[in-house]
Amino acid sequence: MKLFYKLSLMAIGIILTGRVSAQQDTTGTFTLERCIEFALQHSINGQNAALDQQIAAAKVKETVGIGLPQISATGSVIHNPKLQRFFTTYTDPTKGVSFIPADVAAQKGLQYGDVVGAQNFFQLRSAGTASVTANQMIFNGSYLVGLKASKTYKELAFRNANATKEQIIVQVSKAYYAVIINKERTGLFTNNISRVDSLLKNTKALNENGLAESIDVDRIQVSLNNLTAERDKFLNLNELGLELLKFQMNYPMERPLRVEGNIQDVRVEANVEAYKQNWDYRIRPDYQVLEANRKLQELNVRNKFASGMPTMSAFGTLGYSTQSPNVPGLFRTNSQFSDGSGLGPDKWYNFSQIGLSLNIPIFSGGQRHYQVQQEKLNLLKIMNGYQSLKNGVDLDVKQSCINFENALKSLSVQQANMDLAGRVAHVTKVKYEQGVGSNLEVVDAENSLRTAQTNYYNALYDAMIAKVDMDKAFGKIVPNSVPQ
């Protein structure tokens, strides 16, 4: 009992530990790298792509198995309540073979030359057979082509998995960047509210001392109220951004997600000309998928040709058979049946056979010819896809480069505007506090600063997204060597 008690406690401890570790895994702080890692492991599309790879690997093994020896065993027990009669001509037993005994023929009144349906005297009512058969393919052109096609199918699954992986990384990266931009802007709202609230308190103090009008207080109060309402609305939108990131990661929606990182960690600079050097279409996942499809289609054409070639296989059978007047007699040896029908069979008699099978297709009504034509036309469609893909890639590359360069220019301008608006707001506030500036100038400067800040962060997010799109256009999201 003590041992059982200890084992029970250990089992409960292991279960609780597993649950705690699972919760920690889904409630920790996530960087961009960990978000991507989690998404690749838990995304439905990623899981399906991994399953497709496993299916392709199993398909290769299945195809290989076709060329291995095929062994099967069969057994049967048959009982004929009434044996099938055979038709024969009654002949003179002294001149030839007669399958009907003379006494039976006399009883039936048969004459020599009569045709009669006689009972089969050479077959007992029950029979049993057990055998093992082995077949071995010697030559089959379709099998050889199918073996290559299965390996190409495995390659196609791998290429599709890479394309899916690229899509997941792009979606998670964009959602992550939106979250950290919003987190940065949340802190900015806090600073702005604190600054305007401080200005409001100073203006109220000036108003109480007769140095400022009540309308100045009201004007700053309105600005503070608008800023607070804008912050609350933004916080709600920020929650939606976090939910979108969870969705892209396939993260449990009911669990909290803490995102780590800030915009200073994100590098949006890149040398576009360096990207263009040694640029090769073949490193893009969509090109590699098309290439695998082309190889597979070429093998389909060869397979249709191979289906018209001769096939050869070897076979061998080893078995045993016996007969008896009834079914129980098949399983008895030299024993009297209870119904007095006689002894059972002496034994099961073995038999065997070996041989070669050759199949030569001669004429199929033109089916193979037109099947080959169809596969060739499908191959031409894939070849046309190369030109379409090349045009699309060229457009994607040019568009992503232009968008990225424009985003960097806009980011530089908006950052300068934000810095300038910050200095203007600071100077305006100082002048107002010293009595040489107007309250209206302060409010306008604060509004301009918030607008400049919003424009800057929008430009920064656009630059981040443009960088991701350019990396995708140049095939740098999922590093992969050029297929040989």
N, C-alpha and C positions, 0 to 999 in steps of 0.2 A: 504493500500500500504506500509506503514511504517513497519507493522508487516511482510509482505511478504519479504520486503527488508532485515530486520534483520534475518529472517529465512534463506534466501538465503546465507547471509554472514556466518552464523553459519555452514551451510552445506558445503560451500566451505572450511571453516577453518578445519572442521573435516576431509574432504578428503585430504587436504594438509598435515595435521598432520599425518594421516595414512600413506601417501606416504613417509614422512620424516622418520617416525619411521621404516618403512619397509626398507628404504635405510640404516639407521643406523644399523639395524639388520644384514645386509649383507655386511657392510663395516667396522665393528668393529674389534678389535684385538681378535684373537682366540687363546686360550690355547688348550692343547690336550683335556681337558675335554669338552670344548665348541665345538671343532671340532667333537668329538664323539657325543655329544648331538645333534648338527645340523644334522649330518649324519643320526642318528637314526630317526629324525623327517622328513627328506626330501629325504632320499635314496629311490629309486624306489622299491628295494627289501624289504626295511623295511616297506614302505607303503603297498605293496602287502601282506606282512605277517600280518600286522594289519587288512587289509581287509579280509584276510582268517579267522582271528579270529572272525570278525563280521559275516562273512558268516556262520561259525560253530555255533555261538550263535543263529543266525536266524534258522539254521537247527534244533537245539534242540527244539526251540519253534514250528517249523513246525511239528515235530514229535509228540510233546505233543498234538498239535491241532487235530491230527488224532483220538485220543481217546475221544475228546470232542463231544457233540451232533452236528450232521450235519443237518442243517435245510435248506430246499429249498422250493421255491414257484414256481408254474407253472400255466399257464393259456392258454386256447386255445379257438378259435372260428372256427367252421367247418361248411361249407355249401356244401351240396351234390346236384349239379344241377340235377343229375339223381341218384336216390337211387338204391342200389344194390338189385336185386330180390332174393327171396329165393324160393327153390323148395319144393313143398308139394303135397300131394295126396288129391284130392277132395273127401270128405266123406259126408255122409248123416248128415246134421246138427241136425237131430232129434235123431241120435244114437251116435254122437261124436262131437268133436270140429272141425269146418271147418274154415280155415283162409280166405276163399273166400266167399263173400256174395252170397246167392242163386240167386239173380237177375243177378249178374255179371256172375255166372256160366252158367245161362240159355242163356244169350246173347252170350257167347263163345261156347255154344253147348257142354259143358263138361258133361261127364258121371261119375257116382260114381266110384272111383278107378283110374281116370286119373291123371297122374303126370304133373304138370304145374308149370312154373316159375311165381309166383305171386308177385305183388307189396307188399312192406312192409307197411302194414297199421298201424303199431305200432311205426314207426319212422318218425319224421318230418325231413324236409330237412336241417334245421340248428340246431346246437347244441353248447352250450357253457359250459366250465368247468373251475373252478378255485380251486386250492387246495394248502395246505401247508403240507409238509412231513418232519418228523423228524426221524432220525436214530441215535441209540446209540449203540456203540460197547459194548458188555458184556464180551466177551473173545476172544482174538486173540493172540496166542503165538508169532507170528511174530512181532506184535506190541510191546509186552513187551520186546522182545530182541532188536527191533529197537530203543526203548527208551533208553536202556543202550548203544547201539552202537552210538547214536547221542551224548551222553555225552562223550564217548570215542573219538569220532571224534573231539569234541571241545578240548579235552585234546591234541590230536595230533596236532591241529592247534597251540595251545599254545607252544608245544615243538618245532615245526618247526619255530615258531617266535623266540624262544630263539636261535636256531641254526643259523638263519639268523642274529640275533643281534650279535652273536659271530663273525660271518664272517665279518660284517661291522666294528666292533671294531678293529679286527685284521688288516684289510686293511687300515683303517684310521690311526691307530697307526704307521704302517710301513711307510706310506706316510708322516706323520707328522715328524717322526724321521729323514727321509731323508732331509726334509726341514730345520730343525734346525741344522743338521750336516752341510749342505751346507751353511747356514747362518754363522755358526762359521768359516767355512773354508774361506768364503768371507772376514771376518775380518782378518784372518790370511794372506791372500794374500795381503791385504792393508799394514799390518805390514811388511811383507817381502819386498814388493816393496819400502816402505819407507826406510828400512834399506839398501837395495842394492843401492837405489838412493843416500842416504847419503854417502855410500862407494864410489860411482862413483864420486861424487863431491870432496871428499877428494883426490881421486886418480888423478883427473884432476888438483887439486891444487898442488899435489906433482910433477906431470909431468911438470907443468909450472915452478916449482922451480928446475927442473932437478933431482928430487929425485925418479922419476918413469918413466918407459918407456911408449911410446904411445901404445905399444901392451897391456900393463896392462889396460889402459883405454878402449881399444877396447874389451878386454876380458870381463870386467865388463859390458860394454855397451851391449854386446851380451846377457849376463846373464839377464840384466834388460829387454831387448826386449823380450826374451823368457818368462820371468815371467809375463810381461804385457799381452802378447798374450795368455798365459795360463789362466790368470785371466779372460780375456774377454770371452774366450771359456767356462770357468767354469760358468760365470754369465748367459750365454745363457742356459746351461744345468740346472742351478738352476731354471730358469723360467719354464722349463719342469717339474721339481719336484713339483713346486707350482701348475701347471696345473693338475698334477696327483692327488694331494691332493684335489683340487676342484672337480675333477671327482669322486673321492671316496666319497666325501661328498654330491654330487649332488648340489654343490654350483654354482650359475650363473657364467658361464665361462667369461662373459664380465665384471664382477665386480671385483674390486681389493680385494685381501685377504691379511690381515696382520697377520702374525703368531707371537705369543708371546711365550717366553720360551727359555731356553738355555740348553746345554748338562749337566750343573751342576745340573739341577733339575731332571734329569732322573736317577733313581736308577737301576743299572744293577746287583747289588749284590743280591744273593738269596742263601738260604741253601737248596741244593738239597735233602739232607736227610730228612729235615723237610717236603719237598713236598711229599716224599714217605710215610711218616707216616700217618696211617689211610686213605690210598688211596682207593677210592671206584669208580668202573667203573660207577656207577649209577648217578654220578654227571655230567657226560659228556652229552652235549646236543644230540649228535648223538646216544648215548645209550638210552636216554629217548625217542627219536623219534622211535627207533626200538622197545622199550617196548610198546609204544602206538600202533604201528602197530600190534604187537603180540596180544594185547588185542582186537583190532578191528577184527583181523582175527578169533580169537576164537569165537567172537560173530557172525561172518559170518557163522561159522560151526553150531552154535546153531540155527541160523535163518533158515538154510536149514532144520534142524530137525523140527523146529517149524512149518514150512510150511505144514507138513503132519498132524498136529493136527487139531481137529475140531474147527470151529469158530462159534460164536453165537452173534447175534445182535437183538435188539428190534427196532420196527418201528411203526409209527403211522401217519395217514393221516386224515386231516380234509379239506373238500371241499364243493363246491356247483356246481350244474349242472342244466341245463334247456334245453328245445328244443322249436323250433318255426318253422313255415312254411318258414320264411326267416330270414336273418341276422338282419335287423332292429328290428324284433320282439323280439330278445333276450334281448334288452335293453328297452322294453316297457312293461307296466303292464296293462292288461285289457283295451286296447285301440284299436280302429278300424284302420286297415292299410289303407293307401291311395289307394292301389290297390284293396281293397275290399276282401282281402284274409282272413279276420277274426280277432279275437282278439289275442293279444299277450299272452304269458304265464302268469299264475297267479303270479308266483314268482320263484325265484331260490331255489331249494330244496337242503338242506344240506345232506351230507353223511360223514361217518367217519369209520375208521378201525384201529385196532391195532393188533400187532402180534409179534411173535418171528421167527427168521430165523436161522436155524441150517444147517451148511455145513460140511459134513464129507468126507474128501478125502479118497477114497478107493484104486484106482489104477491109477497110472500116467505113466504107461509104463516103470517104472524103472528110470524115469528122476530124481526124488528127490534123489534116491540112488546114482546116479553118480554125481549129483551136490554136495552132501555131500562129496563124495570121492575127488572131485576136490578141495573143500575148505580145506579139511584135508591135501592134498598134498601141497597146498599153505602155510598152517600153518607150515608144516615140512620145507619148504624152508626158512621161517622166522626164525625158530629155528636154522637152519644151519647158518643163518646170525649171531647168537650170537657168535659162535666160530670164524667166520671170523672177526667179529668186535673186539673180545677179542685179537686175534693175531695182528690185525692192531694197536690196542691201545697199546699193549705191545711194539711193534716195535716203535711206535710214541713216547712213553715215554722214552724208552732207547735212541733213536736217539736224541731227544730234549735235554736230560740230557747231553749226550756226547758232542753235539754241543755247549751247553751252557758252559760247563766246559772248552772245548777247546777255545771257544771265550774269556773267562775270562783270560786264560793263555796267549793267543796271545795279548790281550789288555794290560796285565801287561808288557809283553816283549816290545811291541811297545811304550808304554809310557816311559819305561826306555830308549829305544833307542832314542826317541825324546828328552828327557831331556839331554842325553849324547851328542847328535848331536848339541843341542843348546849351551851347554857349549863349545864344540869344536869350533863351529862357532864364538862364542864370543872371545875365547882366540886367535884364528887364526887372527881375525880382529885386536885385540889389538896389537899382535906381528907385523902385517903388518904395522900398523900405526906407530909403534915405530922403524920400519926399520929392524927388525930381522926376518921377515917372508916374504914369497913370495906371489905374487898376485895369482898365480895358486893355492896355498893352500887355499886362501880365497874363490875362486870360487868353488873349490871342496867341501869345508866345507859348503858353502851355498846350493849347490846342494844336498849334503847329508842330510842337515837339512830339506829341502823341501820334500825329499823322505821319511824321517822319519815321518814328519808331516802327509803326505798323508797316510802312512801306519797306523799311529795311528788312524786317523779319520775313515779309513776303518775298522779297528779292533773294534773301538767303535761302529760303526753302526752295524757291525756283532753281537756284544754282545747285543745290543738293540733288534735286530731282534730275536736272539736266546732266549732272555728272554721272548719275546712275544710268540714265538712258544712253549716254555716250559709251560708257563701259559695256553696256549690253550690245550696242551697235557694233563695237569692235571685238565682241566675243571675249571680254575680259572678266565677266562675272564668274564663270566656271572655268578655271584654267584647265586646258586639255591639249594634249599634243596632237599634231596633225596626223590623221590616220594614214597608215601606209598601205 
